[in-house]
Amino acid sequence: YEVAAFVQFQGGGAWNISEEALITLYKNGSSFARHGVTIATVAHTSSVAVHCPPRQVRLLAGEYIDLRINQNTGAALSLLGVAEYNWVSIKRVGN
């Protein structure tokens, strides 16, 4: 399977230097791949986007994947309420 994802947190959150927003791909409950953004500027309120580029994952019968989104600002941040900015794509490739 080929898996890709994109999320965008709404602006207005108090992002500070070294804080992160992550998308983690899990396979059978274990972390398989992680993509994220580390904030490099002091105290900004812009929206933050995270992209998980296409990645192939081999799955056998009964195996599963899941994606988890995390941020460590300490605040409850919502995702942008527009479907074009928050999506997951899973495609079967090969046989």
N, C-alpha and C positions, 0 to 999 in steps of 0.2 A: 504494500500500500504506500501511497505517497500522501504525506500529511503536511499541511501548511495552516497557518493561523495569523490573525492580526487583531489587536485590540487597541483602543485608544481611551485613556482616562480623560474625564472632563477636566477642563481648566478650573481654576479656583482653589485647588488644593495647594497646600503650602509645601512644595517640594524644596528640599534643601540639598546641599552638596553631599555627595556619596550615597544618597538614597537610591533605591532601585525599584524598577517595575519589571516583572519576569513572566514569561510563559514557559512552563515546564511540561514536556511531553513524558508521560509515564507509559511503560509497557509492563503489563501484569503487575502493577502496583509499585514498580521500581523506576526511579528517574532514568530516563533514556537520553534526553537532550534538553538543554536549557538555553533560552535566548532572552536577552534583556537589555535594559537601558540603565546606565548609571548616571545620575544627575551630576553635571560638572559645574553648575553655576550656583551661587548662593541665593536662596529664597526667591523662587519664582512661582508664578501661578498659571503658567501655560499648560495646555493639555500635553500629555505624554503618550506617545505611541510605541508599541512593541510589535515587532514582526518576527514570526517564526517562518523562515524560508522553507520551501519544499524539501522534505526529508523522507527518504524511503525507510520503511519499517517492515520487516518480514514477520508475518503472523502465521502461526499454525492454528489448526482447528481448536477452538476453546480459549485462545489467547485474546487479550484485549488491550486497548490503548485508552488513555484519557489525558486531557489537557487541563492544567491548572494555572490560574492567574494569581499573582501575588504582588503586593507592593508593601514597602516598609516605612511609610511616612508616619505611621501612628494615627492617621486620620482615616475615616471611612470615605473612600473616594469612589464615585460612581463611574461607570463606563459611559462614553458618549452615547446618547440615545439614537444613534443612526446605524442601521444595519450594515451599510457599506463600510463602516469603520470597525466593525466587530464581527468576525467571521471565522469559521473553521472549514477547511476543505480536506476531504478524505477521498482519495481515488484509488481504485484497484488497478494495479499495473502488473503486467506479466500474465501468467496463466491463470 
